[in-house]
Amino acid sequence: MKKRRPGESLLDQGRSERSERSARIAKSNNRLALQMGRAVKAASQTSPCPSIAHPLYAFSRSTNRAYAMACGSWACPSCSRKKKAIARRAIEVGQARAFARNERVRFLTLTDGSAGAMTVADLYDSWNRLRLNLKRKGYLSEYAAALEVQARGALHLHLLATGSYLPAKKLSELASRAGFGPIVDIRAVKREGAESAKNSAAYVSKELAGYVMKDGQGLAEKTNVRRRPVRFSRGWGCSLGAAKKLIAEEMAEDRGEAADPGPWVVLRVAPDGSLIPQGGQGLPRMIPPTTKPAATPEAPGKQPPEERAGRQAVASDDEGGAGGELEAA
């Protein structure tokens, strides 16, 4: 506590200290709000996700930079390429790590067991039954799986998997019992080989990633809930979040920069241009607009609620969150 001035009461001294503290906090918040406004203005020159009614940005407290956030939809034309590139990296890294552990890797294809009527939920129910059976028999250890919707509407499930030797006849029998079609494909993957060789690691990882790269509209028609077209077992060796971090580190290295460590604050742009921090204790409820809000394109006939869009964008950031807090008066 500061030394009391002559003639100043304890009550007056407390009021003076609170006033000075409030002034310091207001000054700090004003400076940070200005930094956020400038960062968002710079980031808005890039392409924010058009599927979000009002754009969201991740602001780094350590570098004072903002980055446009994705909506989290695999079918979004603006964001899907980034997400699918992340999926491809996770497939490739997991496969390389399996070979480094001297494990057997195979490429499997499972087909629709109901003449094209199988839904995504049906397929995953069948896969869960088959997966448990294969694990009990030692045929399956870890896997990366990708969904494919064929032109005729039938679903196929393609996998890179580790485990003991599994004859195609046995796989067909077990798949049929689980609800898949009897037509299956299985091939051993070789660690070495040209990318053009159909049994080489380079070829099959590219092939599996290719199914993820397909247009998500066909998948959307097969399910009324949000589904990822790619899945990984826990021990595969690389998750989508880990792959995303690897790509970010490589991009930063190419630019000659260190990866941005955060902490992060997620900002939503309100209709009037105000920046609204999403979550976190001690955050101001609103940061006044510093620039005129830019018009955001929206899909014809579809205007998703901004709050739902905000939740989707935050949830889609596997490694991020609204870290870091502003002081509150």
C-alpha positions in Angstrom: 0.0 0.0 0.0 1.2 3.5 -0.8 2.2 5.9 1.9 -0.7 8.0 3.0 -0.5 11.7 2.1 -0.9 14.2 5.0 -4.5 14.8 5.8 -5.7 11.9 3.6 -8.0 9.4 5.3 -7.7 5.6 4.8 -11.0 5.7 2.8 -9.7 8.4 0.5 -6.4 6.5 0.0 -8.3 3.3 -1.0 -10.4 5.3 -3.5 -7.3 6.9 -5.0 -5.6 3.5 -5.4 -8.7 1.9 -7.0 -8.9 4.8 -9.4 -5.3 4.5 -10.4 -5.6 0.8 -10.9 -8.7 1.2 -13.1 -6.9 3.8 -15.1 -4.0 1.4 -15.7 -6.3 -1.4 -16.7 -8.3 0.8 -19.0 -5.1 2.0 -20.7 -3.8 -1.6 -21.1 -7.2 -2.8 -22.5 -7.3 0.1 -24.9 -3.8 -0.6 -26.2 -4.7 -4.3 -26.6 -8.0 -3.5 -28.3 -6.1 -1.3 -30.8 -3.6 -4.1 -31.5 -6.5 -6.6 -32.0 -8.3 -4.2 -34.4 -5.2 -3.7 -36.5 -4.4 -7.4 -36.6 -8.0 -8.3 -37.6 -7.9 -5.6 -40.3 -4.7 -7.1 -41.7 -6.1 -10.7 -41.6 -9.3 -9.7 -43.2 -7.4 -8.9 -46.4 -7.1 -12.7 -46.7 -10.1 -14.9 -47.4 -12.3 -15.5 -44.3 -14.5 -18.6 -44.4 -17.7 -17.7 -46.4 -19.7 -20.3 -44.4 -19.7 -18.3 -41.2 -22.2 -15.4 -41.0 -19.7 -13.2 -39.2 -16.0 -14.1 -39.5 -13.9 -15.4 -36.6 -10.3 -14.7 -36.0 -7.7 -16.2 -33.7 -5.5 -13.4 -32.2 -2.1 -14.3 -30.7 -1.2 -12.4 -27.6 2.5 -13.0 -28.1 2.9 -11.8 -31.7 -0.2 -9.5 -32.0 -1.2 -11.3 -35.2 -4.7 -12.5 -36.2 -5.6 -15.4 -38.4 -9.0 -16.1 -40.1 -10.6 -19.3 -38.7 -12.3 -22.1 -40.5 -15.9 -23.2 -40.1 -15.1 -26.9 -39.4 -17.1 -28.3 -42.4 -15.5 -30.9 -44.7 -17.8 -29.8 -47.4 -16.9 -26.0 -47.2 -15.3 -25.0 -50.5 -13.0 -22.5 -48.7 -11.8 -24.7 -45.8 -12.0 -28.3 -47.1 -8.7 -28.2 -49.0 -6.8 -27.2 -45.8 -8.5 -29.9 -43.7 -7.9 -32.6 -46.4 -4.2 -31.6 -46.7 -4.0 -32.1 -42.9 -5.7 -35.5 -43.2 -3.2 -36.6 -45.9 -0.3 -35.6 -43.7 -1.7 -37.6 -40.8 -2.1 -40.7 -43.1 1.5 -40.4 -44.4 3.1 -39.8 -41.0 1.2 -42.7 -39.3 2.2 -45.1 -42.1 5.8 -44.1 -41.9 5.8 -44.6 -38.1 4.2 -48.0 -38.5 7.1 -49.0 -40.8 9.6 -47.6 -38.4 8.2 -50.0 -35.8 8.7 -52.9 -38.3 4.9 -53.5 -38.5 3.0 -55.1 -41.3 0.9 -52.6 -43.2 -2.0 -53.5 -45.5 -4.5 -51.6 -47.7 -8.1 -52.8 -47.3 -11.3 -52.0 -49.1 -14.8 -52.8 -47.7 -17.9 -52.5 -49.8 -21.6 -51.6 -49.3 -23.5 -54.7 -48.2 -27.0 -53.4 -49.2 -26.8 -52.6 -52.9 -26.1 -49.0 -52.3 -28.6 -48.4 -49.6 -26.1 -48.3 -46.7 -25.9 -45.0 -44.8 -22.9 -43.6 -43.0 -24.4 -44.7 -39.7 -24.9 -48.2 -41.1 -21.4 -48.4 -42.4 -19.8 -47.3 -39.1 -22.0 -49.8 -37.2 -20.7 -52.6 -39.5 -17.2 -51.3 -39.1 -17.4 -51.3 -35.3 -18.5 -54.9 -35.3 -15.8 -56.0 -37.8 -13.1 -53.9 -36.0 -13.8 -55.6 -32.7 -13.8 -59.1 -34.3 -10.5 -58.4 -36.2 -8.9 -57.1 -33.0 -9.9 -60.2 -31.0 -8.4 -62.5 -33.6 -5.2 -60.4 -33.8 -5.8 -59.4 -37.5 -6.0 -55.6 -36.7 -3.8 -53.4 -34.5 -4.1 -49.7 -35.7 -5.7 -48.1 -38.7 -6.5 -45.0 -40.8 -9.8 -45.1 -42.6 -11.4 -43.0 -45.3 -14.9 -43.0 -46.7 -15.7 -43.0 -50.4 -19.1 -42.2 -52.0 -19.1 -43.7 -55.4 -20.9 -42.1 -58.4 -23.8 -44.6 -58.0 -24.2 -43.6 -54.3 -22.7 -46.8 -52.7 -20.3 -46.3 -49.8 -16.9 -47.9 -49.6 -14.5 -47.9 -46.6 -10.8 -47.8 -47.4 -8.2 -48.5 -44.7 -4.5 -48.6 -44.0 -4.1 -51.1 -41.2 -1.5 -52.9 -39.2 -1.8 -56.4 -37.7 -1.1 -60.0 -38.5 -1.5 -61.7 -41.9 -5.2 -61.8 -43.0 -6.2 -63.8 -46.1 -8.7 -62.1 -48.4 -11.1 -65.1 -48.1 -11.2 -64.7 -44.3 -11.7 -60.9 -44.6 -14.6 -61.5 -47.0 -16.2 -63.9 -44.5 -15.8 -61.6 -41.5 -16.9 -58.5 -43.4 -20.1 -60.2 -44.6 -21.0 -61.2 -41.1 -20.6 -57.6 -39.9 -22.9 -56.2 -42.6 -20.5 -55.3 -45.4 -20.6 -56.8 -48.9 -18.6 -60.0 -49.6 -16.5 -58.2 -52.2 -13.3 -57.0 -50.5 -9.8 -56.1 -51.5 -6.6 -56.5 -49.4 -3.0 -56.0 -50.4 0.3 -55.8 -48.6 2.0 -52.4 -48.6 5.8 -52.3 -49.3 7.9 -49.7 -47.6 10.0 -49.1 -50.6 9.0 -48.6 -54.2 8.1 -46.0 -56.8 5.0 -43.9 -56.3 3.5 -45.5 -59.4 3.7 -49.0 -57.9 0.3 -49.9 -56.6 1.6 -51.7 -53.5 4.2 -49.0 -52.5 3.7 -46.9 -49.4 3.8 -43.7 -51.4 1.1 -44.9 -53.8 -1.4 -46.2 -51.2 -1.1 -43.2 -48.9 -1.8 -41.0 -51.8 -4.7 -43.2 -52.9 -6.3 -43.2 -49.4 -5.9 -39.4 -49.1 -7.5 -39.1 -52.6 -10.8 -40.5 -51.2 -10.7 -37.8 -48.5 -10.1 -35.2 -51.2 -13.4 -36.0 -53.0 -16.3 -33.6 -52.9 -18.2 -33.8 -49.6 -21.6 -33.3 -51.1 -22.2 -37.0 -51.7 -21.3 -37.8 -48.1 -23.7 -35.1 -46.9 -26.5 -36.7 -48.7 -25.8 -40.0 -46.9 -26.1 -38.6 -43.4 -28.0 -35.9 -41.5 -25.3 -35.4 -38.9 -21.7 -34.0 -39.2 -19.3 -36.8 -40.1 -15.6 -36.8 -40.8 -14.7 -38.7 -44.0 -11.5 -39.9 -42.3 -10.8 -41.6 -39.0 -7.8 -42.8 -37.1 -7.3 -45.3 -34.3 -5.6 -43.9 -31.1 -2.3 -45.7 -31.8 -2.0 -44.8 -35.5 0.7 -42.4 -34.6 -0.6 -39.1 -35.9 -3.9 -37.3 -35.3 -5.4 -34.5 -37.3 -4.3 -32.1 -34.6 -0.7 -33.3 -34.6 -0.6 -33.2 -38.4 -2.0 -29.6 -38.3 0.8 -28.6 -35.9 3.4 -30.2 -38.1 2.2 -28.3 -41.2 2.1 -25.0 -39.2 5.7 -25.6 -38.0 6.9 -26.4 -41.5 5.2 -23.3 -43.0 6.8 -21.1 -40.3 10.2 -22.7 -41.0 9.8 -21.9 -44.7 9.1 -18.3 -43.8 12.1 -18.2 -41.5 9.9 -17.7 -38.5 9.2 -19.6 -35.2 5.8 -21.2 -34.9 3.3 -18.8 -33.2 3.1 -20.0 -29.5 0.0 -17.9 -28.6 -1.8 -17.7 -26.1 -4.8 -17.2 -28.3 -8.0 -15.2 -28.1 -10.9 -16.0 -30.5 -12.6 -12.9 -31.8 -16.0 -12.8 -33.6 -16.8 -9.8 -35.8 -20.3 -8.5 -35.0 -22.6 -6.9 -37.6 -21.5 -3.4 -36.5 -17.8 -4.3 -36.8 -17.2 -4.7 -33.1 -14.8 -7.5 -32.0 -16.4 -9.9 -29.5 -14.0 -12.2 -27.6 -15.4 -15.7 -27.4 -15.0 -17.2 -23.9 -12.4 -16.9 -21.2 -12.5 -15.1 -17.8 -11.8 -11.4 -17.5 -12.5 -10.7 -21.2 -14.2 -7.5 -22.1 -17.7 -8.1 -23.5 -17.0 -6.1 -26.6 -14.2 -4.2 -28.4 -15.5 -1.2 -30.3 -15.1 -1.3 -34.1 -12.0 0.2 -35.6 -12.8 -0.5 -39.2 -15.9 -0.7 -41.3 -17.2 -4.4 -41.4 -16.6 -6.1 -44.7 -19.5 -7.9 -46.5 -19.3 -11.6 -46.1 -20.6 -13.9 -48.9 -23.1 -16.5 -47.9 -24.4 -19.7 -49.5 -27.7 -19.1 -51.5 -30.7 -19.7 -49.4 -28.6 -20.6 -46.3 -27.8 -18.3 -43.5 -26.4 -20.3 -40.5 -27.0 -18.7 -37.0 -23.9 -16.8 -36.0 -23.7 -18.4 -32.6 -23.7 -21.9 -34.0 -21.1 -20.9 -36.6 -19.0 -19.5 -33.8 -19.1 -22.8 -31.9 -18.3 -24.8 -35.0 -15.3 -22.6 -35.7 -13.9 -22.9 -32.2 -14.5 -26.6 -32.1 -12.8 -27.2 -35.4 -9.5 -25.9 -34.1 -8.0 -29.1 -32.7 -5.0 -27.5 -31.1 -6.3 -24.0 -30.3 -8.7 -22.2 -28.0 -9.4 -18.9 -26.5 -6.2 -18.7 -24.5 -5.0 -15.6 -22.8 -7.1 -13.1 -20.9 -7.6 -9.4 -21.1 -7.7 -7.5 -17.8 -11.1 -6.3 -16.7 -11.7 -3.2 -14.8 
